[in-house]
């Protein structure tokens, strides 16, 4: 029950997200459905949304085959930052 409440509350807050957003999702994640990445991307208010599909990892992608790719995308995303986080 708590998981459903948290999921609903988080979903309701998505339109308030206006910061740049980097979403990485495995297409073969056995815990989180890949549709969730698109769901988030279409509901936030950000003008800069990057959606990266991971092809070679499962749920804990940072410890899987795409770890180097994830690190490179995060480094590039952070280095492109134009405004400081408040």
PyMOL Python script that loads the backbone (N, CA, C, O; Angstrom):
from pymol import cmd

cmd.read_pdbstr("""\
ATOM      1  N   UNK A   1       0.814  -1.201   0.000  1.00  0.00           N
ATOM      2  CA  UNK A   1       0.000   0.000   0.000  1.00  0.00           C
ATOM      3  C   UNK A   1       0.857   1.265   0.000  1.00  0.00           C
ATOM      4  O   UNK A   1       0.548   2.221  -0.711  1.00  0.00           O
ATOM      5  N   UNK A   2       1.934   1.277   0.794  1.00  0.00           N
ATOM      6  CA  UNK A   2       2.800   2.454   0.859  1.00  0.00           C
ATOM      7  C   UNK A   2       3.458   2.738  -0.478  1.00  0.00           C
ATOM      8  O   UNK A   2       3.634   3.897  -0.852  1.00  0.00           O
ATOM      9  N   UNK A   3       3.827   1.677  -1.206  1.00  0.00           N
ATOM     10  CA  UNK A   3       4.453   1.856  -2.513  1.00  0.00           C
ATOM     11  C   UNK A   3       3.506   2.565  -3.481  1.00  0.00           C
ATOM     12  O   UNK A   3       3.934   3.443  -4.230  1.00  0.00           O
ATOM     13  N   UNK A   4       2.237   2.197  -3.472  1.00  0.00           N
ATOM     14  CA  UNK A   4       1.245   2.818  -4.347  1.00  0.00           C
ATOM     15  C   UNK A   4       1.075   4.291  -3.993  1.00  0.00           C
ATOM     16  O   UNK A   4       1.003   5.138  -4.884  1.00  0.00           O
ATOM     17  N   UNK A   5       1.011   4.600  -2.709  1.00  0.00           N
ATOM     18  CA  UNK A   5       0.862   5.989  -2.266  1.00  0.00           C
ATOM     19  C   UNK A   5       2.065   6.816  -2.716  1.00  0.00           C
ATOM     20  O   UNK A   5       1.900   7.920  -3.235  1.00  0.00           O
ATOM     21  N   UNK A   6       3.266   6.289  -2.519  1.00  0.00           N
ATOM     22  CA  UNK A   6       4.472   7.009  -2.924  1.00  0.00           C
ATOM     23  C   UNK A   6       4.523   7.193  -4.437  1.00  0.00           C
ATOM     24  O   UNK A   6       4.866   8.273  -4.916  1.00  0.00           O
ATOM     25  N   UNK A   7       4.188   6.161  -5.186  1.00  0.00           N
ATOM     26  CA  UNK A   7       4.181   6.252  -6.654  1.00  0.00           C
ATOM     27  C   UNK A   7       3.186   7.308  -7.121  1.00  0.00           C
ATOM     28  O   UNK A   7       3.507   8.107  -8.002  1.00  0.00           O
ATOM     29  N   UNK A   8       2.012   7.325  -6.559  1.00  0.00           N
ATOM     30  CA  UNK A   8       1.004   8.319  -6.949  1.00  0.00           C
ATOM     31  C   UNK A   8       1.436   9.732  -6.585  1.00  0.00           C
ATOM     32  O   UNK A   8       1.249  10.664  -7.368  1.00  0.00           O
ATOM     33  N   UNK A   9       2.012   9.892  -5.404  1.00  0.00           N
ATOM     34  CA  UNK A   9       2.463  11.216  -4.973  1.00  0.00           C
ATOM     35  C   UNK A   9       3.592  11.721  -5.867  1.00  0.00           C
ATOM     36  O   UNK A   9       3.616  12.892  -6.246  1.00  0.00           O
ATOM     37  N   UNK A  10       4.510  10.847  -6.194  1.00  0.00           N
ATOM     38  CA  UNK A  10       5.623  11.229  -7.066  1.00  0.00           C
ATOM     39  C   UNK A  10       5.113  11.605  -8.454  1.00  0.00           C
ATOM     40  O   UNK A  10       5.541  12.605  -9.031  1.00  0.00           O
ATOM     41  N   UNK A  11       4.213  10.812  -8.977  1.00  0.00           N
ATOM     42  CA  UNK A  11       3.649  11.103 -10.298  1.00  0.00           C
ATOM     43  C   UNK A  11       2.941  12.441 -10.333  1.00  0.00           C
ATOM     44  O   UNK A  11       3.018  13.163 -11.327  1.00  0.00           O
ATOM     45  N   UNK A  12       2.264  12.772  -9.270  1.00  0.00           N
ATOM     46  CA  UNK A  12       1.547  14.050  -9.209  1.00  0.00           C
ATOM     47  C   UNK A  12       2.512  15.239  -9.202  1.00  0.00           C
ATOM     48  O   UNK A  12       2.136  16.343  -9.597  1.00  0.00           O
ATOM     49  N   UNK A  13       3.733  15.022  -8.762  1.00  0.00           N
ATOM     50  CA  UNK A  13       4.720  16.106  -8.691  1.00  0.00           C
ATOM     51  C   UNK A  13       5.520  16.292  -9.985  1.00  0.00           C
ATOM     52  O   UNK A  13       6.221  17.293 -10.133  1.00  0.00           O
ATOM     53  N   UNK A  14       5.426  15.364 -10.902  1.00  0.00           N
ATOM     54  CA  UNK A  14       6.219  15.452 -12.134  1.00  0.00           C
ATOM     55  C   UNK A  14       6.051  16.779 -12.885  1.00  0.00           C
ATOM     56  O   UNK A  14       7.048  17.308 -13.376  1.00  0.00           O
ATOM     57  N   UNK A  15       4.852  17.337 -12.999  1.00  0.00           N
ATOM     58  CA  UNK A  15       4.716  18.613 -13.714  1.00  0.00           C
ATOM     59  C   UNK A  15       5.479  19.774 -13.063  1.00  0.00           C
ATOM     60  O   UNK A  15       5.671  20.815 -13.692  1.00  0.00           O
ATOM     61  N   UNK A  16       5.905  19.605 -11.830  1.00  0.00           N
ATOM     62  CA  UNK A  16       6.664  20.655 -11.141  1.00  0.00           C
ATOM     63  C   UNK A  16       8.156  20.619 -11.473  1.00  0.00           C
ATOM     64  O   UNK A  16       8.888  21.551 -11.140  1.00  0.00           O
ATOM     65  N   UNK A  17       8.606  19.558 -12.121  1.00  0.00           N
ATOM     66  CA  UNK A  17      10.024  19.424 -12.464  1.00  0.00           C
ATOM     67  C   UNK A  17      10.317  20.290 -13.684  1.00  0.00           C
ATOM     68  O   UNK A  17       9.776  20.066 -14.767  1.00  0.00           O
ATOM     69  N   UNK A  18      11.188  21.290 -13.488  1.00  0.00           N
ATOM     70  CA  UNK A  18      11.520  22.219 -14.572  1.00  0.00           C
ATOM     71  C   UNK A  18      13.005  22.232 -14.910  1.00  0.00           C
ATOM     72  O   UNK A  18      13.415  22.846 -15.895  1.00  0.00           O
ATOM     73  N   UNK A  19      13.806  21.562 -14.101  1.00  0.00           N
ATOM     74  CA  UNK A  19      15.247  21.502 -14.339  1.00  0.00           C
ATOM     75  C   UNK A  19      15.550  20.576 -15.506  1.00  0.00           C
ATOM     76  O   UNK A  19      14.722  19.756 -15.904  1.00  0.00           O
ATOM     77  N   UNK A  20      16.746  20.723 -16.042  1.00  0.00           N
ATOM     78  CA  UNK A  20      17.230  19.794 -17.063  1.00  0.00           C
ATOM     79  C   UNK A  20      17.131  18.388 -16.499  1.00  0.00           C
ATOM     80  O   UNK A  20      17.317  18.179 -15.300  1.00  0.00           O
ATOM     81  N   UNK A  21      16.842  17.441 -17.346  1.00  0.00           N
ATOM     82  CA  UNK A  21      16.586  16.094 -16.854  1.00  0.00           C
ATOM     83  C   UNK A  21      17.273  15.062 -17.734  1.00  0.00           C
ATOM     84  O   UNK A  21      17.144  15.084 -18.958  1.00  0.00           O
ATOM     85  N   UNK A  22      17.997  14.169 -17.101  1.00  0.00           N
ATOM     86  CA  UNK A  22      18.627  13.041 -17.783  1.00  0.00           C
ATOM     87  C   UNK A  22      17.970  11.771 -17.252  1.00  0.00           C
ATOM     88  O   UNK A  22      18.052  11.459 -16.064  1.00  0.00           O
ATOM     89  N   UNK A  23      17.327  11.057 -18.145  1.00  0.00           N
ATOM     90  CA  UNK A  23      16.652   9.802 -17.781  1.00  0.00           C
ATOM     91  C   UNK A  23      17.378   8.670 -18.496  1.00  0.00           C
ATOM     92  O   UNK A  23      17.563   8.708 -19.713  1.00  0.00           O
ATOM     93  N   UNK A  24      17.783   7.673 -17.736  1.00  0.00           N
ATOM     94  CA  UNK A  24      18.403   6.489 -18.333  1.00  0.00           C
ATOM     95  C   UNK A  24      17.596   5.277 -17.916  1.00  0.00           C
ATOM     96  O   UNK A  24      17.305   5.080 -16.737  1.00  0.00           O
ATOM     97  N   UNK A  25      17.241   4.473 -18.895  1.00  0.00           N
ATOM     98  CA  UNK A  25      16.382   3.315 -18.628  1.00  0.00           C
ATOM     99  C   UNK A  25      16.848   2.132 -19.460  1.00  0.00           C
ATOM    100  O   UNK A  25      17.147   2.259 -20.648  1.00  0.00           O
ATOM    101  N   UNK A  26      16.902   1.002 -18.819  1.00  0.00           N
ATOM    102  CA  UNK A  26      17.218  -0.226 -19.527  1.00  0.00           C
ATOM    103  C   UNK A  26      15.960  -0.752 -20.205  1.00  0.00           C
ATOM    104  O   UNK A  26      14.881  -0.762 -19.613  1.00  0.00           O
ATOM    105  N   UNK A  27      16.105  -1.177 -21.417  1.00  0.00           N
ATOM    106  CA  UNK A  27      14.969  -1.774 -22.125  1.00  0.00           C
ATOM    107  C   UNK A  27      14.666  -3.186 -21.614  1.00  0.00           C
ATOM    108  O   UNK A  27      13.597  -3.736 -21.879  1.00  0.00           O
ATOM    109  N   UNK A  28      15.615  -3.758 -20.883  1.00  0.00           N
ATOM    110  CA  UNK A  28      15.426  -5.122 -20.378  1.00  0.00           C
ATOM    111  C   UNK A  28      15.343  -5.170 -18.855  1.00  0.00           C
ATOM    112  O   UNK A  28      15.587  -6.214 -18.251  1.00  0.00           O
ATOM    113  N   UNK A  29      15.000  -4.050 -18.240  1.00  0.00           N
ATOM    114  CA  UNK A  29      14.869  -3.994 -16.776  1.00  0.00           C
ATOM    115  C   UNK A  29      13.722  -4.903 -16.349  1.00  0.00           C
ATOM    116  O   UNK A  29      12.609  -4.787 -16.861  1.00  0.00           O
ATOM    117  N   UNK A  30      13.989  -5.797 -15.423  1.00  0.00           N
ATOM    118  CA  UNK A  30      12.970  -6.731 -14.958  1.00  0.00           C
ATOM    119  C   UNK A  30      12.237  -6.225 -13.710  1.00  0.00           C
ATOM    120  O   UNK A  30      11.361  -6.913 -13.185  1.00  0.00           O
ATOM    121  N   UNK A  31      12.596  -5.017 -13.232  1.00  0.00           N
ATOM    122  CA  UNK A  31      11.955  -4.434 -12.055  1.00  0.00           C
ATOM    123  C   UNK A  31      11.114  -3.217 -12.439  1.00  0.00           C
ATOM    124  O   UNK A  31       9.968  -3.088 -12.006  1.00  0.00           O
ATOM    125  N   UNK A  32      11.677  -2.336 -13.242  1.00  0.00           N
ATOM    126  CA  UNK A  32      10.989  -1.107 -13.664  1.00  0.00           C
ATOM    127  C   UNK A  32      10.692  -1.209 -15.158  1.00  0.00           C
ATOM    128  O   UNK A  32      11.601  -1.379 -15.970  1.00  0.00           O
ATOM    129  N   UNK A  33       9.434  -1.107 -15.507  1.00  0.00           N
ATOM    130  CA  UNK A  33       9.022  -1.219 -16.910  1.00  0.00           C
ATOM    131  C   UNK A  33       9.605  -0.072 -17.733  1.00  0.00           C
ATOM    132  O   UNK A  33       9.582   1.074 -17.283  1.00  0.00           O
ATOM    133  N   UNK A  34      10.125  -0.352 -18.922  1.00  0.00           N
ATOM    134  CA  UNK A  34      10.698   0.686 -19.764  1.00  0.00           C
ATOM    135  C   UNK A  34       9.723   1.833 -20.078  1.00  0.00           C
ATOM    136  O   UNK A  34      10.154   2.954 -20.348  1.00  0.00           O
ATOM    137  N   UNK A  35       8.437   1.560 -20.044  1.00  0.00           N
ATOM    138  CA  UNK A  35       7.449   2.608 -20.315  1.00  0.00           C
ATOM    139  C   UNK A  35       7.530   3.745 -19.296  1.00  0.00           C
ATOM    140  O   UNK A  35       7.114   4.868 -19.581  1.00  0.00           O
ATOM    141  N   UNK A  36       8.065   3.451 -18.110  1.00  0.00           N
ATOM    142  CA  UNK A  36       8.158   4.481 -17.076  1.00  0.00           C
ATOM    143  C   UNK A  36       9.045   5.647 -17.497  1.00  0.00           C
ATOM    144  O   UNK A  36       8.781   6.788 -17.118  1.00  0.00           O
ATOM    145  N   UNK A  37      10.075   5.386 -18.263  1.00  0.00           N
ATOM    146  CA  UNK A  37      10.964   6.460 -18.717  1.00  0.00           C
ATOM    147  C   UNK A  37      10.191   7.441 -19.598  1.00  0.00           C
ATOM    148  O   UNK A  37      10.290   8.655 -19.415  1.00  0.00           O
ATOM    149  N   UNK A  38       9.435   6.922 -20.539  1.00  0.00           N
ATOM    150  CA  UNK A  38       8.629   7.800 -21.403  1.00  0.00           C
ATOM    151  C   UNK A  38       7.547   8.509 -20.600  1.00  0.00           C
ATOM    152  O   UNK A  38       7.251   9.677 -20.851  1.00  0.00           O
ATOM    153  N   UNK A  39       6.961   7.816 -19.643  1.00  0.00           N
ATOM    154  CA  UNK A  39       5.941   8.400 -18.780  1.00  0.00           C
ATOM    155  C   UNK A  39       6.500   9.635 -18.066  1.00  0.00           C
ATOM    156  O   UNK A  39       5.864  10.688 -18.046  1.00  0.00           O
ATOM    157  N   UNK A  40       7.674   9.500 -17.491  1.00  0.00           N
ATOM    158  CA  UNK A  40       8.311  10.633 -16.813  1.00  0.00           C
ATOM    159  C   UNK A  40       8.616  11.747 -17.806  1.00  0.00           C
ATOM    160  O   UNK A  40       8.301  12.910 -17.554  1.00  0.00           O
ATOM    161  N   UNK A  41       9.224  11.396 -18.928  1.00  0.00           N
ATOM    162  CA  UNK A  41       9.634  12.398 -19.917  1.00  0.00           C
ATOM    163  C   UNK A  41       8.459  13.205 -20.463  1.00  0.00           C
ATOM    164  O   UNK A  41       8.616  14.382 -20.786  1.00  0.00           O
ATOM    165  N   UNK A  42       7.300  12.594 -20.569  1.00  0.00           N
ATOM    166  CA  UNK A  42       6.150  13.307 -21.133  1.00  0.00           C
ATOM    167  C   UNK A  42       5.367  14.101 -20.095  1.00  0.00           C
ATOM    168  O   UNK A  42       4.481  14.878 -20.453  1.00  0.00           O
ATOM    169  N   UNK A  43       5.679  13.918 -18.825  1.00  0.00           N
ATOM    170  CA  UNK A  43       4.905  14.602 -17.787  1.00  0.00           C
ATOM    171  C   UNK A  43       5.652  15.711 -17.044  1.00  0.00           C
ATOM    172  O   UNK A  43       5.040  16.484 -16.308  1.00  0.00           O
ATOM    173  N   UNK A  44       6.959  15.792 -17.231  1.00  0.00           N
ATOM    174  CA  UNK A  44       7.701  16.877 -16.576  1.00  0.00           C
ATOM    175  C   UNK A  44       7.579  18.155 -17.392  1.00  0.00           C
ATOM    176  O   UNK A  44       7.227  18.115 -18.571  1.00  0.00           O
ATOM    177  N   UNK A  45       7.871  19.288 -16.762  1.00  0.00           N
ATOM    178  CA  UNK A  45       7.763  20.585 -17.424  1.00  0.00           C
ATOM    179  C   UNK A  45       9.108  21.087 -17.949  1.00  0.00           C
ATOM    180  O   UNK A  45       9.209  22.231 -18.392  1.00  0.00           O
ATOM    181  N   UNK A  46      10.116  20.264 -17.904  1.00  0.00           N
ATOM    182  CA  UNK A  46      11.449  20.656 -18.354  1.00  0.00           C
ATOM    183  C   UNK A  46      11.475  20.878 -19.865  1.00  0.00           C
ATOM    184  O   UNK A  46      10.786  20.199 -20.627  1.00  0.00           O
ATOM    185  N   UNK A  47      12.287  21.845 -20.271  1.00  0.00           N
ATOM    186  CA  UNK A  47      12.500  22.086 -21.707  1.00  0.00           C
ATOM    187  C   UNK A  47      13.654  21.254 -22.250  1.00  0.00           C
ATOM    188  O   UNK A  47      13.814  21.129 -23.464  1.00  0.00           O
ATOM    189  N   UNK A  48      14.455  20.688 -21.356  1.00  0.00           N
ATOM    190  CA  UNK A  48      15.641  19.926 -21.752  1.00  0.00           C
ATOM    191  C   UNK A  48      15.586  18.554 -21.103  1.00  0.00           C
ATOM    192  O   UNK A  48      15.964  18.381 -19.945  1.00  0.00           O
ATOM    193  N   UNK A  49      15.109  17.585 -21.870  1.00  0.00           N
ATOM    194  CA  UNK A  49      14.965  16.220 -21.376  1.00  0.00           C
ATOM    195  C   UNK A  49      15.799  15.306 -22.259  1.00  0.00           C
ATOM    196  O   UNK A  49      15.622  15.270 -23.477  1.00  0.00           O
ATOM    197  N   UNK A  50      16.696  14.579 -21.645  1.00  0.00           N
ATOM    198  CA  UNK A  50      17.514  13.602 -22.373  1.00  0.00           C
ATOM    199  C   UNK A  50      17.077  12.214 -21.928  1.00  0.00           C
ATOM    200  O   UNK A  50      17.100  11.898 -20.739  1.00  0.00           O
ATOM    201  N   UNK A  51      16.687  11.402 -22.873  1.00  0.00           N
ATOM    202  CA  UNK A  51      16.287  10.024 -22.574  1.00  0.00           C
ATOM    203  C   UNK A  51      17.283   9.097 -23.250  1.00  0.00           C
ATOM    204  O   UNK A  51      17.405   9.091 -24.475  1.00  0.00           O
ATOM    205  N   UNK A  52      17.983   8.326 -22.459  1.00  0.00           N
ATOM    206  CA  UNK A  52      19.000   7.406 -22.955  1.00  0.00           C
ATOM    207  C   UNK A  52      18.544   5.983 -22.674  1.00  0.00           C
ATOM    208  O   UNK A  52      18.265   5.618 -21.532  1.00  0.00           O
ATOM    209  N   UNK A  53      18.475   5.192 -23.729  1.00  0.00           N
ATOM    210  CA  UNK A  53      18.088   3.787 -23.569  1.00  0.00           C
ATOM    211  C   UNK A  53      19.338   2.941 -23.424  1.00  0.00           C
ATOM    212  O   UNK A  53      20.247   3.006 -24.252  1.00  0.00           O
ATOM    213  N   UNK A  54      19.374   2.157 -22.377  1.00  0.00           N
ATOM    214  CA  UNK A  54      20.493   1.257 -22.124  1.00  0.00           C
ATOM    215  C   UNK A  54      20.162  -0.100 -22.716  1.00  0.00           C
ATOM    216  O   UNK A  54      19.085  -0.644 -22.472  1.00  0.00           O
ATOM    217  N   UNK A  55      21.080  -0.645 -23.490  1.00  0.00           N
ATOM    218  CA  UNK A  55      20.797  -1.870 -24.232  1.00  0.00           C
ATOM    219  C   UNK A  55      21.374  -3.138 -23.603  1.00  0.00           C
ATOM    220  O   UNK A  55      20.938  -4.248 -23.911  1.00  0.00           O
ATOM    221  N   UNK A  56      22.357  -2.961 -22.721  1.00  0.00           N
ATOM    222  CA  UNK A  56      23.090  -4.140 -22.263  1.00  0.00           C
ATOM    223  C   UNK A  56      23.020  -4.351 -20.754  1.00  0.00           C
ATOM    224  O   UNK A  56      23.831  -5.099 -20.208  1.00  0.00           O
ATOM    225  N   UNK A  57      22.094  -3.725 -20.082  1.00  0.00           N
ATOM    226  CA  UNK A  57      22.032  -3.820 -18.625  1.00  0.00           C
ATOM    227  C   UNK A  57      20.647  -4.200 -18.139  1.00  0.00           C
ATOM    228  O   UNK A  57      19.656  -4.105 -18.863  1.00  0.00           O
ATOM    229  N   UNK A  58      20.613  -4.632 -16.889  1.00  0.00           N
ATOM    230  CA  UNK A  58      19.367  -4.953 -16.232  1.00  0.00           C
ATOM    231  C   UNK A  58      19.006  -3.826 -15.283  1.00  0.00           C
ATOM    232  O   UNK A  58      19.217  -2.659 -15.613  1.00  0.00           O
ATOM    233  N   UNK A  59      18.470  -4.140 -14.120  1.00  0.00           N
ATOM    234  CA  UNK A  59      17.950  -3.116 -13.221  1.00  0.00           C
ATOM    235  C   UNK A  59      19.033  -2.237 -12.591  1.00  0.00           C
ATOM    236  O   UNK A  59      18.865  -1.019 -12.537  1.00  0.00           O
ATOM    237  N   UNK A  60      20.105  -2.801 -12.128  1.00  0.00           N
ATOM    238  CA  UNK A  60      21.171  -2.012 -11.505  1.00  0.00           C
ATOM    239  C   UNK A  60      22.224  -1.734 -12.591  1.00  0.00           C
ATOM    240  O   UNK A  60      23.317  -2.301 -12.585  1.00  0.00           O
ATOM    241  N   UNK A  61      21.865  -0.870 -13.490  1.00  0.00           N
ATOM    242  CA  UNK A  61      22.670  -0.626 -14.693  1.00  0.00           C
ATOM    243  C   UNK A  61      24.048  -0.067 -14.389  1.00  0.00           C
ATOM    244  O   UNK A  61      24.986  -0.299 -15.153  1.00  0.00           O
ATOM    245  N   UNK A  62      24.192   0.661 -13.297  1.00  0.00           N
ATOM    246  CA  UNK A  62      25.503   1.223 -12.965  1.00  0.00           C
ATOM    247  C   UNK A  62      26.520   0.152 -12.586  1.00  0.00           C
ATOM    248  O   UNK A  62      27.722   0.418 -12.545  1.00  0.00           O
ATOM    249  N   UNK A  63      26.044  -1.048 -12.311  1.00  0.00           N
ATOM    250  CA  UNK A  63      26.935  -2.164 -11.998  1.00  0.00           C
ATOM    251  C   UNK A  63      26.927  -3.213 -13.105  1.00  0.00           C
ATOM    252  O   UNK A  63      27.413  -4.327 -12.911  1.00  0.00           O
ATOM    253  N   UNK A  64      26.384  -2.865 -14.248  1.00  0.00           N
ATOM    254  CA  UNK A  64      26.221  -3.822 -15.337  1.00  0.00           C
ATOM    255  C   UNK A  64      27.044  -3.377 -16.550  1.00  0.00           C
ATOM    256  O   UNK A  64      27.929  -2.530 -16.427  1.00  0.00           O
ATOM    257  N   UNK A  65      26.753  -3.938 -17.696  1.00  0.00           N
ATOM    258  CA  UNK A  65      27.544  -3.708 -18.913  1.00  0.00           C
ATOM    259  C   UNK A  65      27.540  -2.261 -19.408  1.00  0.00           C
ATOM    260  O   UNK A  65      28.475  -1.852 -20.097  1.00  0.00           O
ATOM    261  N   UNK A  66      26.523  -1.486 -19.077  1.00  0.00           N
ATOM    262  CA  UNK A  66      26.438  -0.095 -19.538  1.00  0.00           C
ATOM    263  C   UNK A  66      27.057   0.906 -18.567  1.00  0.00           C
ATOM    264  O   UNK A  66      26.882   2.111 -18.747  1.00  0.00           O
ATOM    265  N   UNK A  67      27.768   0.448 -17.553  1.00  0.00           N
ATOM    266  CA  UNK A  67      28.308   1.347 -16.525  1.00  0.00           C
ATOM    267  C   UNK A  67      29.166   2.464 -17.117  1.00  0.00           C
ATOM    268  O   UNK A  67      29.008   3.623 -16.732  1.00  0.00           O
ATOM    269  N   UNK A  68      30.061   2.147 -18.035  1.00  0.00           N
ATOM    270  CA  UNK A  68      30.920   3.174 -18.644  1.00  0.00           C
ATOM    271  C   UNK A  68      30.094   4.155 -19.473  1.00  0.00           C
ATOM    272  O   UNK A  68      30.357   5.358 -19.467  1.00  0.00           O
ATOM    273  N   UNK A  69      29.120   3.649 -20.168  1.00  0.00           N
ATOM    274  CA  UNK A  69      28.237   4.502 -20.983  1.00  0.00           C
ATOM    275  C   UNK A  69      27.440   5.460 -20.087  1.00  0.00           C
ATOM    276  O   UNK A  69      27.273   6.633 -20.419  1.00  0.00           O
ATOM    277  N   UNK A  70      26.957   4.956 -18.963  1.00  0.00           N
ATOM    278  CA  UNK A  70      26.222   5.783 -18.010  1.00  0.00           C
ATOM    279  C   UNK A  70      27.123   6.887 -17.481  1.00  0.00           C
ATOM    280  O   UNK A  70      26.725   8.051 -17.440  1.00  0.00           O
ATOM    281  N   UNK A  71      28.330   6.529 -17.078  1.00  0.00           N
ATOM    282  CA  UNK A  71      29.276   7.521 -16.551  1.00  0.00           C
ATOM    283  C   UNK A  71      29.562   8.605 -17.589  1.00  0.00           C
ATOM    284  O   UNK A  71      29.629   9.785 -17.245  1.00  0.00           O
ATOM    285  N   UNK A  72      29.727   8.226 -18.831  1.00  0.00           N
ATOM    286  CA  UNK A  72      30.002   9.203 -19.890  1.00  0.00           C
ATOM    287  C   UNK A  72      28.818  10.138 -20.104  1.00  0.00           C
ATOM    288  O   UNK A  72      29.007  11.344 -20.264  1.00  0.00           O
ATOM    289  N   UNK A  73      27.612   9.606 -20.108  1.00  0.00           N
ATOM    290  CA  UNK A  73      26.419  10.445 -20.283  1.00  0.00           C
ATOM    291  C   UNK A  73      26.230  11.405 -19.112  1.00  0.00           C
ATOM    292  O   UNK A  73      25.891  12.572 -19.311  1.00  0.00           O
ATOM    293  N   UNK A  74      26.446  10.918 -17.901  1.00  0.00           N
ATOM    294  CA  UNK A  74      26.302  11.780 -16.720  1.00  0.00           C
ATOM    295  C   UNK A  74      27.356  12.883 -16.749  1.00  0.00           C
ATOM    296  O   UNK A  74      27.040  14.044 -16.493  1.00  0.00           O
ATOM    297  N   UNK A  75      28.603  12.535 -17.058  1.00  0.00           N
ATOM    298  CA  UNK A  75      29.671  13.541 -17.122  1.00  0.00           C
ATOM    299  C   UNK A  75      29.367  14.602 -18.169  1.00  0.00           C
ATOM    300  O   UNK A  75      29.552  15.792 -17.914  1.00  0.00           O
ATOM    301  N   UNK A  76      28.907  14.188 -19.334  1.00  0.00           N
ATOM    302  CA  UNK A  76      28.564  15.148 -20.387  1.00  0.00           C
ATOM    303  C   UNK A  76      27.398  16.029 -19.970  1.00  0.00           C
ATOM    304  O   UNK A  76      27.411  17.238 -20.201  1.00  0.00           O
ATOM    305  N   UNK A  77      26.403  15.429 -19.362  1.00  0.00           N
ATOM    306  CA  UNK A  77      25.220  16.169 -18.928  1.00  0.00           C
ATOM    307  C   UNK A  77      25.589  17.224 -17.889  1.00  0.00           C
ATOM    308  O   UNK A  77      25.138  18.366 -17.970  1.00  0.00           O
ATOM    309  N   UNK A  78      26.398  16.843 -16.928  1.00  0.00           N
ATOM    310  CA  UNK A  78      26.801  17.775 -15.876  1.00  0.00           C
ATOM    311  C   UNK A  78      27.686  18.889 -16.441  1.00  0.00           C
ATOM    312  O   UNK A  78      27.558  20.049 -16.049  1.00  0.00           O
ATOM    313  N   UNK A  79      28.573  18.534 -17.354  1.00  0.00           N
ATOM    314  CA  UNK A  79      29.478  19.552 -17.922  1.00  0.00           C
ATOM    315  C   UNK A  79      28.732  20.556 -18.805  1.00  0.00           C
ATOM    316  O   UNK A  79      29.206  21.674 -19.005  1.00  0.00           O
ATOM    317  N   UNK A  80      27.582  20.168 -19.326  1.00  0.00           N
ATOM    318  CA  UNK A  80      26.776  21.082 -20.144  1.00  0.00           C
ATOM    319  C   UNK A  80      25.895  22.007 -19.308  1.00  0.00           C
ATOM    320  O   UNK A  80      25.232  22.893 -19.846  1.00  0.00           O
ATOM    321  N   UNK A  81      25.891  21.803 -18.032  1.00  0.00           N
ATOM    322  CA  UNK A  81      25.016  22.577 -17.152  1.00  0.00           C
ATOM    323  C   UNK A  81      25.240  24.070 -17.343  1.00  0.00           C
ATOM    324  O   UNK A  81      26.374  24.548 -17.314  1.00  0.00           O
ATOM    325  N   UNK A  82      24.159  24.794 -17.538  1.00  0.00           N
ATOM    326  CA  UNK A  82      24.224  26.224 -17.808  1.00  0.00           C
ATOM    327  C   UNK A  82      23.907  27.082 -16.582  1.00  0.00           C
ATOM    328  O   UNK A  82      24.359  28.221 -16.477  1.00  0.00           O
ATOM    329  N   UNK A  83      23.134  26.528 -15.667  1.00  0.00           N
ATOM    330  CA  UNK A  83      22.737  27.301 -14.498  1.00  0.00           C
ATOM    331  C   UNK A  83      23.005  26.501 -13.235  1.00  0.00           C
ATOM    332  O   UNK A  83      22.858  25.279 -13.232  1.00  0.00           O
ATOM    333  N   UNK A  84      23.392  27.166 -12.179  1.00  0.00           N
ATOM    334  CA  UNK A  84      23.636  26.441 -10.927  1.00  0.00           C
ATOM    335  C   UNK A  84      22.348  25.901 -10.321  1.00  0.00           C
ATOM    336  O   UNK A  84      21.278  26.489 -10.481  1.00  0.00           O
ATOM    337  N   UNK A  85      22.462  24.798  -9.637  1.00  0.00           N
ATOM    338  CA  UNK A  85      21.317  24.204  -8.941  1.00  0.00           C
ATOM    339  C   UNK A  85      21.030  25.037  -7.710  1.00  0.00           C
ATOM    340  O   UNK A  85      21.947  25.409  -6.979  1.00  0.00           O
ATOM    341  N   UNK A  86      19.750  25.333  -7.474  1.00  0.00           N
ATOM    342  CA  UNK A  86      19.356  26.125  -6.289  1.00  0.00           C
ATOM    343  C   UNK A  86      18.646  25.261  -5.297  1.00  0.00           C
ATOM    344  O   UNK A  86      18.238  25.741  -4.240  1.00  0.00           O
TER     345      UNK A  86
END
""", "prot")
cmd.dss("prot")
cmd.show_as("cartoon", "prot")
cmd.util.cbc("prot")
cmd.orient("prot")
